[in-house]
Amino acid sequence: MHKSRFVSGVALLALSASGCGMAAAAPERGLMVPAEPTLIDFVDPATVVGLSTETLTDDDPGSRYVHINYPEFAGATALNRALRAQAERQLKDFRDRTESADPVTPRPELNVDWQLAAASSKAVAVRLRTGEYLHESWGNSTRTYWYDPREGKAVDSTGLLAGEPALRRLAVLVKAELRDRGPQADRVTAEGDTFDSMAFNRDGDLVVEFDDCQLGPCSLGRLAVAVRAARVEPLLSPLGRRAQESVRESAGGAAADEVPHFTPTRSPDAVSNRAGSVDCARAKCVALTFDDGPGPDTGRLLDLLAKERARATFFVLGSNAAAQPALLRRMSEEGHLVGNHSWDHKDLSKQGSSKIADSLDRTKDVVSAVIGQTPTLVRPPYGAVSRQLRNVTRNMGSSLVNWDVDAKDRHGGTARDIAGRTVREARPGAIILMHDIRRETVDAVPDILKQLRGKGYSFVTVAELYGSAGMQAGRLYESGNGLPRRQPLT
């Protein structure tokens, strides 16, 4: 499949010239289904060369849950800086608003994930989707950043427009579109962040999105307006015109019956291709587990594990897995086990059964499409388990896996600290929690492997800890310590 690159020579994106990187975006369950003109086609991140993912979390997970995920592009320094700055602003703001002397139950939660609303040599758009859980309810918002590869500049969505007069004219057009929907139109202004999330649909119409509760009752869910291409074209900046053209070209090149990049498949259950090489009833075994990836250092981690002939279990996020399928293939091919860590790291214990199933199913479909095996182990984000989650995983035929040794690498610390905690607390049958999105964690792995191997440990996948007894669907596993052990052969 022929791929094109930026004319500027920046090795940032390589997309199919025929537009086969485009995937139609459907709203998440629980959101109001928008009219057809407001649907946006999102670019399949797996077709983007030089894309990786970055994650920002809170260093005080005891009081709040935070998981901010955003892409990083090779060569797009201005865009990377803008996304990082936005992530840091959101984290600081959320911390300030949730500081409390007393723990709050359920914990407040900030979750940010992303989609690509455009990606070509003419324009790149990253749509950040934010969910906040406060006072026992979720609120959702979007913000879209645009990048001009020719100029090397990143702008917010208003950068698609030719200045303040164009923005004011757009506000008038949006009010007209909203007039028959009630009083929402009266709240539209050209001030502040009203127009912070804009992108183009496949016809070149400008889709303007509003946050929950921004213009009307929160029950409205996603509220969006599509301003016709002919009306918006006179208002566009040079970047806006190139962005509109890019989206139209990508949509025009896609076949009408083209299937999505990742489709559900009927695959055998995931197992390590080296399972059975160690009998944990006789040997001292531990299961190293890595959450939240694939990330920027996952490839280096796989190199280290291969060098030491150790295997692990990777609980991947669906959104990260979809963006970096090559790393999933390496995990499977090199003897590791790939597990399911949900799509976007939201606390599943706060979700209803349908949303839990949607998050786990989407991740399962991505993994099975990439490695040809269906993941049957689920690690719940934050280790939070509910009755609904147990029921959903039982129906899926999946087991829940937590841990009994925590490297506490989410709290920060040096590689030496992480290795020291891990080695001190390791015991036969332990399930050890780590995160391959942390550079320091990957730095700690050689020392962990060396010290534990010196104590006689073998490194296996979680499923191998349970041997022939296997693992039951819907059951929560936190340790293999209680398994009967046979005496070693003499």
Secondary structure by P-SEA (a helix, b strand, c coil): cccccccccccccccccccccbbbbbccccccccccccbbbbcccccccccbbbbbbbcccccbbbbbbbcccccaaaaaaaaaaaaaaaaaaaaaaccccccccccbbbbbbbccccccccbbbbbbbbbbbcccccccbbbbbbbccccccccccccccccaaaaaaaaaaaaaaaccccccccccccccccccbbbbcccccbbbbbcccccccccccbbbbbcccccccccccaaaaaaaaaaaaaaaaccccccccccccccccbbbcccccccccccbbbbbbbccccccaaaaaaaaaaaacbbbbbbccaaaaaacaaaaaaaaaabbbbbbccccccccccccaaaaaaaaaaaaaaaaaaccbbbcbbbcccccccaaaaaaaaaacbbbbbbcccccccccccaaaaaaaaaaacccccbbbbbcccaaaaaaaaaaaaaaaaabbbbbcccccccccccccccccccccccccccccc
